[in-house]
Amino acid sequence: MILTDEQRVDVVKYRIENAENTLKEVLSHIENGFYNTAVNRMYYACYYAASALLISAQITVKSHEGVRQQLGLHFVQSGIIPSELGRFYSRLFSKRSTGDYDDFVNHTLQTVEELYPQAEHFVDVVKSHIEKWLEEYANRQEPEGYFSTRNV
């Protein structure tokens, strides 16, 4: 699906808002001892943020694995996103998958307490890049300027 610049901005804003709201959900899951669900929601918060970043750069993906790969290719390898955050995203992707699909996998309080600050940091870093991109758009520069192929 091809988006107009305005539609792209709307989708990017929506996904970042979803990322922030989904992170807020995590705390109640932790309080209630639903650690696998907490890991799932942390992953989805980061996924929404990562997909917003890709959409802002007009990079189309069709799967969760595609988001992980394209994030690494276009944003981690180029240094826009720090490599430790790329590794974190891959690790969280794996933990979410095992918690959701593998039998007898139960994440612990220790695991979610370790992952939560990293998920917050991931979303914050991506959001800061999105805000720069949105600022350029608001200033009526070419909307893809911040993440054009020259910069990615």
Secondary structure by P-SEA (a helix, b strand, c coil): ccccaaaaaaaaaaaaaaaaaaaaaaaaaaaacaaaaaaaaaaaaaaaaaaaaaaaaccccccaaaaaaaaaacccccccccaaaaaaaaaaaaaaaaacccccccccaaaaaaaaaaaaaaaaaaaaaaaaaaaaaaaccccccccccccc
